[in-house]
């Protein structure tokens, strides 16, 4: 393996491990978060399923963590074998998968971020109250999960740029055959 290829593989593996670890952490932080509050002798339990944006964030981070685990294992196998990605079809598949996962995480973090702002600030124009004033512990733990998910999203965007580089360098000017397959 050439030096550049090895460095790219190491960076890719590190990013996939970060995505896996923080993706699982975000799922655990958000998915296990609950808080019970008594309001006028009624008990109301806040949980992540009460906000559909958080459900989407948990599912997206779980999906991306699983994808990163599979791709990370493939990366380790290729590093151990000393092979370099020469198949354009495989490069396109990895690039497409990384792009899809990046878009999913960006959409999930955007939706969760908007919901978090409404929960923290309220929406006085439509008389939505500040939920985080009542469920402080719940909001803090969800906030930690959202930060982890944000780092996952950034890492996934960087990783998709690396897979784009790996793909499009197969079509370089010094290549004799520039066909898709």
Buried (B, 14 or more C-beta within 10 A) or exposed (E): BEEEBEEBBEEBBBBBBBBBBBBBBBBBBBBEBBBEBEEEEEEEEBBBEBBEBBBBBBBBBBBBBBBBBEBBEEBEEBBEEEEBBEEBEEBBEBBEBBBBBBBBBBBBBEBBBEBBEBBEEBEEEEEEEBBBEBBEEBBEBBBBBBBBBBBBBBBBBBBBEBBBEBBEBBEEEEEEEEEEE
